[in-house]
Amino acid sequence: DTAAADNDNDAKSQEIVVHLVGVEIELDIMHLFCELLCVLPGYNFTLCMFAYGDHESIIADDIKPETVYKVKSSDNTLKVLVRTCTYCRDNVQQTLPKQYQVPQMLFGLNAGFEGYRNWEQAVQQIYREQIPSIFTEYTVSTVQSATINLKQWTNGVGKMDEIYKINPFRSSIIMFNPVS
């Protein structure tokens, strides 16, 4: 009874909802997030990606609002929902089904707090909802700027839980490819 086995497996799987905000290049490498299915077996993932701007300003050519991935080594699925809007309460409520509106975790990779003014609404919602979050930045100076912005955007009460750390694997030397 294959259908019964599939239903039994679905019942055992837990779902993890993750919001990824401020995406750009991540739209071109969505399939790489399938690794989650391999390293965390027994979980279905819904990854809600929020890209700023309209379709013309996004790197990816063909953006689908929903894509489902599977890998051979897992019975679980990765569902990626892409939204091209600012991450704020109203947009989350208007663009996502209710079961995906509050994530278990939120990531902002190389967030660019200095470069985008849209972060204020996002940070206020994240703070208000107490969403566990991890942000990365490009440089120490942008992290310091983000610390100042965080305090401003949360009326002086928001703070980072962890002191920033420099990536030990980063390359501090810029190299140019002469063949381009």
CYANA upper distance limits for C-alpha pairs under 8 A (distance plus 0.5 A):
  1 ASP  CA      5 ALA  CA      6.94
  2 THR  CA      6 ASP  CA      6.65
  3 ALA  CA      7 ASN  CA      6.70
  4 ALA  CA      8 ASP  CA      6.53
  5 ALA  CA      9 ASN  CA      6.62
  6 ASP  CA     10 ASP  CA      6.68
  7 ASN  CA     11 ALA  CA      6.68
  8 ASP  CA     12 LYS  CA      6.97
  9 ASN  CA     13 SER  CA      6.85
  9 ASN  CA     75 ASP  CA      8.27
 12 LYS  CA     42 GLY  CA      7.92
 13 SER  CA     42 GLY  CA      5.62
 13 SER  CA     43 TYR  CA      5.74
 13 SER  CA     44 ASN  CA      6.96
 13 SER  CA     76 ASN  CA      7.93
 14 GLN  CA     42 GLY  CA      7.15
 14 GLN  CA     43 TYR  CA      5.36
 14 GLN  CA     44 ASN  CA      6.55
 15 GLU  CA     43 TYR  CA      6.07
 15 GLU  CA     44 ASN  CA      5.15
 15 GLU  CA     45 PHE  CA      6.15
 15 GLU  CA     46 THR  CA      7.84
 16 ILE  CA     43 TYR  CA      7.32
 16 ILE  CA     44 ASN  CA      6.76
 16 ILE  CA     45 PHE  CA      5.40
 16 ILE  CA     46 THR  CA      6.79
 16 ILE  CA    103 PRO  CA      8.17
 16 ILE  CA    104 GLN  CA      7.05
 17 VAL  CA     45 PHE  CA      6.43
 17 VAL  CA     46 THR  CA      5.32
 17 VAL  CA     47 LEU  CA      6.54
 17 VAL  CA     48 CYS  CA      8.03
 17 VAL  CA    100 TYR  CA      6.82
 17 VAL  CA    102 VAL  CA      8.25
 17 VAL  CA    103 PRO  CA      5.35
 17 VAL  CA    104 GLN  CA      6.17
 17 VAL  CA    105 MET  CA      7.52
 18 VAL  CA     45 PHE  CA      7.98
 18 VAL  CA     46 THR  CA      6.75
 18 VAL  CA     47 LEU  CA      5.40
 18 VAL  CA     48 CYS  CA      6.65
 18 VAL  CA    103 PRO  CA      5.66
 18 VAL  CA    104 GLN  CA      6.58
 18 VAL  CA    105 MET  CA      5.57
 18 VAL  CA    106 LEU  CA      6.10
 18 VAL  CA    107 PHE  CA      8.17
 19 HIS  CA     47 LEU  CA      6.37
 19 HIS  CA     48 CYS  CA      5.23
 19 HIS  CA     49 MET  CA      6.48
 19 HIS  CA     50 PHE  CA      8.07
 19 HIS  CA    103 PRO  CA      6.59
 19 HIS  CA    105 MET  CA      7.04
 19 HIS  CA    106 LEU  CA      5.17
 19 HIS  CA    107 PHE  CA      6.85
 20 LEU  CA     47 LEU  CA      7.48
 20 LEU  CA     48 CYS  CA      6.55
 20 LEU  CA     49 MET  CA      5.26
 20 LEU  CA     50 PHE  CA      6.74
 20 LEU  CA    106 LEU  CA      6.31
 20 LEU  CA    107 PHE  CA      5.37
 20 LEU  CA    108 GLY  CA      6.40
 20 LEU  CA    109 LEU  CA      8.38
 21 VAL  CA     49 MET  CA      6.41
 21 VAL  CA     50 PHE  CA      5.28
 21 VAL  CA     51 ALA  CA      7.14
 21 VAL  CA     87 TYR  CA      7.19
 21 VAL  CA    106 LEU  CA      7.97
 21 VAL  CA    107 PHE  CA      6.82
 21 VAL  CA    108 GLY  CA      5.63
 21 VAL  CA    109 LEU  CA      8.23
 21 VAL  CA    111 ALA  CA      8.47
 22 GLY  CA     49 MET  CA      8.36
 22 GLY  CA     50 PHE  CA      6.33
 22 GLY  CA     51 ALA  CA      5.66
 22 GLY  CA     52 TYR  CA      6.57
 22 GLY  CA     87 TYR  CA      8.43
 22 GLY  CA    108 GLY  CA      6.73
 22 GLY  CA    109 LEU  CA      7.99
 22 GLY  CA    111 ALA  CA      6.77
 23 VAL  CA     27 LEU  CA      7.29
 23 VAL  CA     49 MET  CA      7.02
 23 VAL  CA     50 PHE  CA      6.51
 23 VAL  CA     51 ALA  CA      5.29
 23 VAL  CA     52 TYR  CA      7.83
 23 VAL  CA    108 GLY  CA      8.21
 23 VAL  CA    109 LEU  CA      8.08
 24 GLU  CA     28 ASP  CA      8.42
 24 GLU  CA     51 ALA  CA      6.79
 24 GLU  CA     58 ILE  CA      6.77
 24 GLU  CA     59 ILE  CA      6.69
 24 GLU  CA     60 ALA  CA      8.37
 25 ILE  CA     29 ILE  CA      7.40
 25 ILE  CA     59 ILE  CA      6.81
 25 ILE  CA     60 ALA  CA      7.87
 26 GLU  CA     30 MET  CA      6.43
 27 LEU  CA     59 ILE  CA      7.93
 27 LEU  CA     60 ALA  CA      6.36
 27 LEU  CA     63 ILE  CA      8.18
 28 ASP  CA     59 ILE  CA      7.85
 28 ASP  CA     60 ALA  CA      5.96
 29 ILE  CA     33 PHE  CA      8.21
 30 MET  CA     34 CYS  CA      8.43
 30 MET  CA     80 VAL  CA      8.21
 31 HIS  CA     69 TYR  CA      7.88
 33 PHE  CA     78 LEU  CA      8.37
 34 CYS  CA     38 CYS  CA      7.69
 34 CYS  CA     69 TYR  CA      7.35
 34 CYS  CA     70 LYS  CA      7.76
 34 CYS  CA     71 VAL  CA      7.61
 34 CYS  CA     78 LEU  CA      6.95
 35 GLU  CA     39 VAL  CA      6.75
 36 LEU  CA     40 LEU  CA      6.19
 36 LEU  CA     41 PRO  CA      8.44
 36 LEU  CA     45 PHE  CA      8.38
 37 LEU  CA     41 PRO  CA      6.09
 37 LEU  CA     42 GLY  CA      8.37
 37 LEU  CA     43 TYR  CA      7.46
 37 LEU  CA     44 ASN  CA      7.85
 37 LEU  CA     45 PHE  CA      8.30
 37 LEU  CA     71 VAL  CA      7.89
 37 LEU  CA     74 SER  CA      7.05
 37 LEU  CA     76 ASN  CA      7.07
 37 LEU  CA     77 THR  CA      7.57
 37 LEU  CA     78 LEU  CA      7.66
 38 CYS  CA     71 VAL  CA      8.45
 38 CYS  CA     73 SER  CA      7.59
 38 CYS  CA     74 SER  CA      7.32
 41 PRO  CA     74 SER  CA      7.30
 41 PRO  CA     76 ASN  CA      7.92
 42 GLY  CA     75 ASP  CA      8.44
 42 GLY  CA     76 ASN  CA      7.11
 43 TYR  CA     76 ASN  CA      6.73
 43 TYR  CA     77 THR  CA      8.36
 44 ASN  CA     76 ASN  CA      5.69
 44 ASN  CA     77 THR  CA      5.57
 44 ASN  CA     78 LEU  CA      6.47
 45 PHE  CA     77 THR  CA      6.90
 45 PHE  CA     78 LEU  CA      5.24
 45 PHE  CA     79 LYS  CA      6.64
 46 THR  CA     78 LEU  CA      6.34
 46 THR  CA     79 LYS  CA      5.15
 46 THR  CA     80 VAL  CA      6.31
 46 THR  CA     81 LEU  CA      7.87
 46 THR  CA    100 TYR  CA      8.18
 47 LEU  CA     78 LEU  CA      7.80
 47 LEU  CA     79 LYS  CA      6.63
 47 LEU  CA     80 VAL  CA      5.25
 47 LEU  CA     81 LEU  CA      6.70
 48 CYS  CA     80 VAL  CA      6.35
 48 CYS  CA     81 LEU  CA      5.21
 48 CYS  CA     82 VAL  CA      6.51
 48 CYS  CA     83 ARG  CA      8.05
 48 CYS  CA    100 TYR  CA      8.30
 49 MET  CA     80 VAL  CA      7.66
 49 MET  CA     81 LEU  CA      6.54
 49 MET  CA     82 VAL  CA      5.29
 49 MET  CA     83 ARG  CA      6.62
 50 PHE  CA     82 VAL  CA      6.61
 50 PHE  CA     83 ARG  CA      5.45
 50 PHE  CA     84 THR  CA      6.30
 50 PHE  CA     85 CYS  CA      6.71
 50 PHE  CA     86 THR  CA      7.38
 50 PHE  CA     87 TYR  CA      6.84
 51 ALA  CA     58 ILE  CA      7.97
 51 ALA  CA     82 VAL  CA      7.99
 51 ALA  CA     83 ARG  CA      6.70
 51 ALA  CA     84 THR  CA      5.16
 51 ALA  CA     85 CYS  CA      6.42
 51 ALA  CA     86 THR  CA      7.54
 52 TYR  CA     58 ILE  CA      8.42
 52 TYR  CA     84 THR  CA      6.16
 52 TYR  CA     85 CYS  CA      5.69
 52 TYR  CA     86 THR  CA      5.96
 53 GLY  CA     57 SER  CA      6.55
 53 GLY  CA     58 ILE  CA      7.72
 53 GLY  CA     84 THR  CA      6.56
 53 GLY  CA     85 CYS  CA      6.60
 53 GLY  CA     86 THR  CA      8.03
 54 ASP  CA     58 ILE  CA      7.38
 54 ASP  CA     84 THR  CA      6.53
 54 ASP  CA     85 CYS  CA      7.98
 55 HIS  CA     84 THR  CA      7.65
 63 ILE  CA     82 VAL  CA      7.98
 64 LYS  CA     82 VAL  CA      7.43
 65 PRO  CA     80 VAL  CA      8.47
 65 PRO  CA     81 LEU  CA      6.01
 65 PRO  CA     82 VAL  CA      5.39
 65 PRO  CA     83 ARG  CA      7.15
 66 GLU  CA     79 LYS  CA      7.52
 66 GLU  CA     80 VAL  CA      6.13
 66 GLU  CA     81 LEU  CA      5.09
 66 GLU  CA     82 VAL  CA      6.89
 67 THR  CA     79 LYS  CA      6.31
 67 THR  CA     80 VAL  CA      5.71
 67 THR  CA     81 LEU  CA      7.18
 68 VAL  CA     77 THR  CA      7.26
 68 VAL  CA     78 LEU  CA      6.19
 68 VAL  CA     79 LYS  CA      4.90
 68 VAL  CA     80 VAL  CA      6.77
 69 TYR  CA     77 THR  CA      6.26
 69 TYR  CA     78 LEU  CA      5.55
 69 TYR  CA     79 LYS  CA      6.80
 70 LYS  CA     74 SER  CA      7.72
 70 LYS  CA     75 ASP  CA      7.91
 70 LYS  CA     76 ASN  CA      7.15
 70 LYS  CA     77 THR  CA      5.54
 70 LYS  CA     78 LEU  CA      6.97
 71 VAL  CA     75 ASP  CA      8.09
 71 VAL  CA     76 ASN  CA      8.41
 71 VAL  CA     77 THR  CA      8.28
 83 ARG  CA     95 THR  CA      7.72
 85 CYS  CA     91 ASN  CA      7.44
 86 THR  CA     91 ASN  CA      7.46
 86 THR  CA    118 ASN  CA      7.06
 86 THR  CA    122 ALA  CA      8.08
 87 TYR  CA     91 ASN  CA      6.95
 87 TYR  CA     92 VAL  CA      7.20
 87 TYR  CA    118 ASN  CA      8.46
 87 TYR  CA    119 TRP  CA      8.38
 87 TYR  CA    121 GLN  CA      7.72
 87 TYR  CA    122 ALA  CA      5.68
 88 CYS  CA     92 VAL  CA      6.62
 88 CYS  CA    121 GLN  CA      6.02
 88 CYS  CA    122 ALA  CA      5.47
 88 CYS  CA    125 GLN  CA      6.72
 89 ARG  CA     93 GLN  CA      6.66
 89 ARG  CA    122 ALA  CA      8.33
 89 ARG  CA    125 GLN  CA      6.69
 90 ASP  CA     94 GLN  CA      6.54
 91 ASN  CA     95 THR  CA      6.32
 92 VAL  CA     96 LEU  CA      6.19
 92 VAL  CA    101 GLN  CA      6.52
 93 GLN  CA     97 PRO  CA      8.02
 93 GLN  CA     98 LYS  CA      7.70
 93 GLN  CA    101 GLN  CA      6.93
 96 LEU  CA    100 TYR  CA      6.66
 96 LEU  CA    101 GLN  CA      6.51
 97 PRO  CA    101 GLN  CA      7.14
102 VAL  CA    131 ILE  CA      8.26
103 PRO  CA    131 ILE  CA      7.58
104 GLN  CA    131 ILE  CA      7.48
104 GLN  CA    132 PRO  CA      7.42
105 MET  CA    131 ILE  CA      6.90
105 MET  CA    132 PRO  CA      5.68
105 MET  CA    133 SER  CA      6.30
106 LEU  CA    131 ILE  CA      7.32
106 LEU  CA    132 PRO  CA      6.75
106 LEU  CA    133 SER  CA      5.09
106 LEU  CA    134 ILE  CA      6.95
107 PHE  CA    133 SER  CA      6.16
107 PHE  CA    134 ILE  CA      5.48
107 PHE  CA    135 PHE  CA      6.27
108 GLY  CA    133 SER  CA      8.34
108 GLY  CA    134 ILE  CA      6.91
108 GLY  CA    135 PHE  CA      5.10
108 GLY  CA    136 THR  CA      6.92
109 LEU  CA    135 PHE  CA      6.21
109 LEU  CA    136 THR  CA      5.53
109 LEU  CA    137 GLU  CA      7.47
110 ASN  CA    135 PHE  CA      7.49
110 ASN  CA    136 THR  CA      5.24
110 ASN  CA    137 GLU  CA      4.73
110 ASN  CA    138 TYR  CA      6.27
111 ALA  CA    135 PHE  CA      7.03
111 ALA  CA    136 THR  CA      6.69
111 ALA  CA    137 GLU  CA      6.22
112 GLY  CA    116 TYR  CA      6.85
112 GLY  CA    137 GLU  CA      6.88
112 GLY  CA    138 TYR  CA      7.96
112 GLY  CA    142 THR  CA      7.92
113 PHE  CA    117 ARG  CA      7.81
113 PHE  CA    119 TRP  CA      6.90
113 PHE  CA    142 THR  CA      7.69
113 PHE  CA    145 SER  CA      8.12
113 PHE  CA    146 ALA  CA      6.35
113 PHE  CA    149 ASN  CA      8.42
114 GLU  CA    142 THR  CA      7.09
114 GLU  CA    145 SER  CA      7.40
114 GLU  CA    146 ALA  CA      7.68
118 ASN  CA    122 ALA  CA      7.57
119 TRP  CA    123 VAL  CA      6.45
120 GLU  CA    124 GLN  CA      6.65
120 GLU  CA    153 TRP  CA      6.37
121 GLN  CA    125 GLN  CA      6.77
122 ALA  CA    126 ILE  CA      6.66
123 VAL  CA    127 TYR  CA      6.46
123 VAL  CA    150 LEU  CA      7.86
123 VAL  CA    153 TRP  CA      7.58
123 VAL  CA    154 THR  CA      8.41
124 GLN  CA    128 ARG  CA      6.46
124 GLN  CA    153 TRP  CA      6.90
124 GLN  CA    154 THR  CA      6.81
125 GLN  CA    129 GLU  CA      6.45
126 ILE  CA    130 GLN  CA      6.30
126 ILE  CA    131 ILE  CA      5.80
126 ILE  CA    133 SER  CA      8.36
127 TYR  CA    131 ILE  CA      7.23
127 TYR  CA    154 THR  CA      7.96
127 TYR  CA    158 GLY  CA      7.84
137 GLU  CA    142 THR  CA      6.90
137 GLU  CA    143 VAL  CA      6.58
138 TYR  CA    142 THR  CA      7.16
138 TYR  CA    143 VAL  CA      8.33
139 THR  CA    143 VAL  CA      6.97
140 VAL  CA    144 GLN  CA      6.76
140 VAL  CA    166 ILE  CA      8.08
141 SER  CA    145 SER  CA      6.67
142 THR  CA    146 ALA  CA      6.52
143 VAL  CA    147 THR  CA      6.77
143 VAL  CA    164 TYR  CA      7.82
144 GLN  CA    148 ILE  CA      7.11
145 SER  CA    149 ASN  CA      6.75
146 ALA  CA    150 LEU  CA      6.43
147 THR  CA    151 LYS  CA      7.03
147 THR  CA    159 LYS  CA      7.72
147 THR  CA    160 MET  CA      7.77
148 ILE  CA    152 GLN  CA      6.94
149 ASN  CA    153 TRP  CA      6.47
150 LEU  CA    154 THR  CA      6.66
150 LEU  CA    156 GLY  CA      8.32
150 LEU  CA    158 GLY  CA      6.51
150 LEU  CA    159 LYS  CA      7.20
151 LYS  CA    155 ASN  CA      6.50
151 LYS  CA    156 GLY  CA      4.81
151 LYS  CA    157 VAL  CA      6.72
151 LYS  CA    158 GLY  CA      5.83
151 LYS  CA    159 LYS  CA      7.12
152 GLN  CA    156 GLY  CA      6.30
153 TRP  CA    158 GLY  CA      8.39
154 THR  CA    158 GLY  CA      5.75
